[in-house]
Amino acid sequence: MKKNFPKLDWGGFALLEYLLSKKKFPKKFEVLDIGGAFGNHSEVMRSFGLSVDLIDKYEEKAEFRGDFNTFNFKKKYDMIFCSHVIEHQRNQGAFLDKIYDILKDEGDLVISGPTHEAEKFVEGHISTTILPVFLQILIYAGFDCKNGKMMSIAGVENSFIVKKAKNFSIDERTETGYRWTQKHQERSPIFLKSGTKVNLVDLITHNCEVIKTHVEYKNIENPKLGLMFNPPKNHKKKNVNFLLNMWNRFPVFNSKSEVIYEPLANKGSQMQYMNFSI
């Protein structure tokens, strides 16, 4: 295993799903990577031929060095990638409004945020991305989560791959967010009403094609829950290599239901990487 492969600690599952499920990227496909730090995600996307602008407040090598919230962008993007940034925002609504405004009408938002125990303190994490809240703020911001993709990986992250909702009006930004109406429900993969409890399991995937939930029933009394890596059959390998942090959480199966990654029995270190060559 080569040490110089880019390491994706966060947001890698959603990025892998997005890159491989797209049949073809048009020329000059423009991406904005928000808060991408050292640019590992940007490096992987560029290996797919995408034109990536990285904006980061602290990274000197970023195309745009500054605060996303106050930066004056001169163009709109085909895709916006945002990995574990929204939980640091004082105003998630305004943050998502700006993403919406600089995303092309048929563009894609690929966004991830952490899952935490409700009462756990994490320095700098001042907004929550637990699934019921994350889902709602995206819907109120005008994104179609029902026809998009959703991943919930317990103990790691929640991710969405979504487009702008066809039934959204900018006038909705003046609403308080108190009422959940039919137009909001039409954007949700989960039927929600006041008092609804979302039945969370360790792994949830919705509309995903490449990364799917998989259960192995070799032991009926103790089935093995994991993820299946199912790349498209017609995918032509681009010799893109990266290391995806599995966080020692669950096994990964190939499309033949064979185990290709197994968590270590000794959980002394949570950071466990799987090498992907795609």
N, C-alpha and C positions, 0 to 999 in steps of 0.2 A: 504494500500500500504506500503510495507516494505521499510525502508530507506536503508537497506544494499544491495539491488539489485544493480548491476553495472549500472552506468548511461552512455549512449552513446550519447554524444552531436553531434558528427560528424561521418560520415561514417557508421552509423548504418543501413541505408536503404539498402546500397549495401551489407553489411555483412549479413543482414537478408535474402536478395535475394539469396546470395551465399550458405549459410548454408542449407536453406530449399529446394533449387532447386536441390542440389546434392542428388541423390538417396541413395548413400552409399559412405562412406569414407573408403579407405583401411586402414589396420593396419599400424602404423608408418607413418601416413600422416603428413609430416613436413611443418610447416608454419613459415615464418619470418614476424614479426610485426615491421615495421620500424617506429621509433619515437613514440611508443605507450604510452609514459608517465607512468601513474599509472597502466597501464595494464588492463583496463576495457574490451577492445576488446579481449585481449588475454584470459581473464577469461572466456568470453562467448565461445570462440573457444575451449578452453580446456574442457569445459562442454560437447562439442560434441565429445570428445575423441581425439582431434587433439593435436599433439606435437608442442608446440609453443616456438620459440625463440624470445624474445623481445630485440631489440637493441634501446637504447636511450642514448643520450649524458649526460643526467642529472639525470636519475633515478637509484638510487643505487641498487634496487632490480632486475634490468633487467639482463637477461642472459648475454648480451653483453653490457657493458657500454662504449660508444664511439661514434664517428662520422661514420655514415654509409658510407660516401664517401671515407674514408681512411681505414676502417676496412677490415682486411684480412679474408674472410670467407673460411672455409675449406670444405664446401659442398654446394650442390644445393638444392633448396626447391620445394616442390609440389605446394605451394601457397605462394605468397607474398602479404601481406596486408599493405596498405599505406594510412592512413587517414590524410588529411590536413597537409602534410609535404612538398609536392612538391612546394607549393607556397613560401616556405622559402628558396628555392635553388637558388644559384647564377647561376648555369648552369643546367638547366632542362635536356638538352640533355645528358650530362655526367651522370647525376643521373639516367635517364631511361636506359642508356646503361649498367650501373652496375646492375640494376634490371634484365635486360634481361639476362646478363651473369650468374647470380646465380640462375635463374629460370630454372627448368627442361624443357626439350623440349615440354612436354605435360602439363606443369604447368599452373597455373592461376595467373593473376595479378588482385587484387581487389584494386582500387585506387580512391580516392576522393579528390576534391579540392573545395575551396569556390567560390561562385558567388558574385561579387561585382559590384557596379556601376563603370563605367569606370574611373571616375575621383575621386573616393573615396580613401583617404589615410588610409591604415591599417598598423600599425607598424609591421615590420618584414615580411610583404607580399611583396616580391620583384620580384616575377614571377606571371604571370597571369594564371588562369585556367578557363577563360571564354570559353564557349563551342567551338567556331570555332578554337581557339588556342590550347586548351587542346586536342581536337580531332586530330589536325594535328601533334602535337609533339609526341603523342602516335603512330600514323601511321608511321611517319618518324623514330621512334625508333624501328619499326619492329613488332608492335602489330596489330592484326586483329580486328578492331573495328566493321566491318560489320557483322561478324558472332558472335561477342561477345554481351555483354549487355551494355546498356547505360541508365543512369538516369540523367535528368536535372530538378532540383527542384529550381525554382526561389527564390532568396533571401536566399537560404540555401547552396546548393552544386551541383556540377556535379560529376558523378561517372561513372566508367567503370569497367566491368568484362571481361577480354580479355585473349586470348592466343597468343603465338607467331605466326606471319603470315607465311604461307607456302611459300610465294613468296618473302621472305626477304633474302637479302644477307648482310653479315657484311660489304662488300665493300661500301654499301650505307652510312656508317658513314662518309665517306670522301666527300660526296656530300654536297652542300651548303644549300639545302633545298629550293632553289629558285624555282625550277620547280616542278609542281604537274603533275605527269605522270599517265599512265594507271595503273601501278602497285600500286600506292598510292590509286587511286580511287577504286581499287578492295578490299581495306582494309577499306573503309569508308561506313557507313550507310547512308550518305548524299551525293548527287551528288554535287561536288564542282568544280567550275572553277573560274578563276579570275573575281572578282566583284560580286560573288554570295553572297546574303544576306540570312543568316539562319533565318527563321521565328520562332522566339523564343516565346513560350507560357509559362504559369506558370509551367506546368508539362509535361515532355516528358519521355516516357519509350520506349525502343527499345529492343525487344527480351526477355523482362522480363516475368517471369512466376509467381512469388510470389507477387511482388509489381507492380501493373499496374495502368495506368491512367484510371480514371472512371468519367463519367459525369452523373449526375442525372438530369432528365428532368421533374420533378414534376411541376416546374414552367417554362413553355416554354420560357417566356420572360427573366428569370433570372436563367439559368441552373447552377447547383452546380458542380464545378470541384474539384476533390479530388483524393485520391489514394485508390485502392482496395487491401486489404490484402487477398491473395488467396493461402493459404498453400496447398500442395499436399494432395489429398484425402487419400492416403496411408501413410501419415506421422505419425510416431509413436512418441508421445510426449515424450520428454526427461526430462521434469520438469525443463527446463532451463528458468530462469526469468531474465529480464533486463528491464530497463527504457529507452525508446527511445525519445529523444527530438524532438518534432514535430514543435517547433519554432512558435507555434500558427499561422500556415500558411494556413492550409487546412483541410477539413474533411477526415476521413478514413472510408471506407465501408468494410463490410465483403463480402464473396462470394455470399451472398444472397441480396446484395445491401442495407443492413441495415447499418445505421450510427453507428459506434462504437467509434468514437472520433469526437468531434466538437470543433473547435477553440473558445476560449473565446471572447465574444463580447467586453470586456474591454481589450485592448491590452497593458495595462500598463507593463506587463511582457512578454517578448518574449519566455522565457524558460518554456515550458509546456510539461510535460512528459506523455507518454502513456506506460502502463505496458504490456509487451509481455510475455506470458508463452508458450513456444514452446517445 
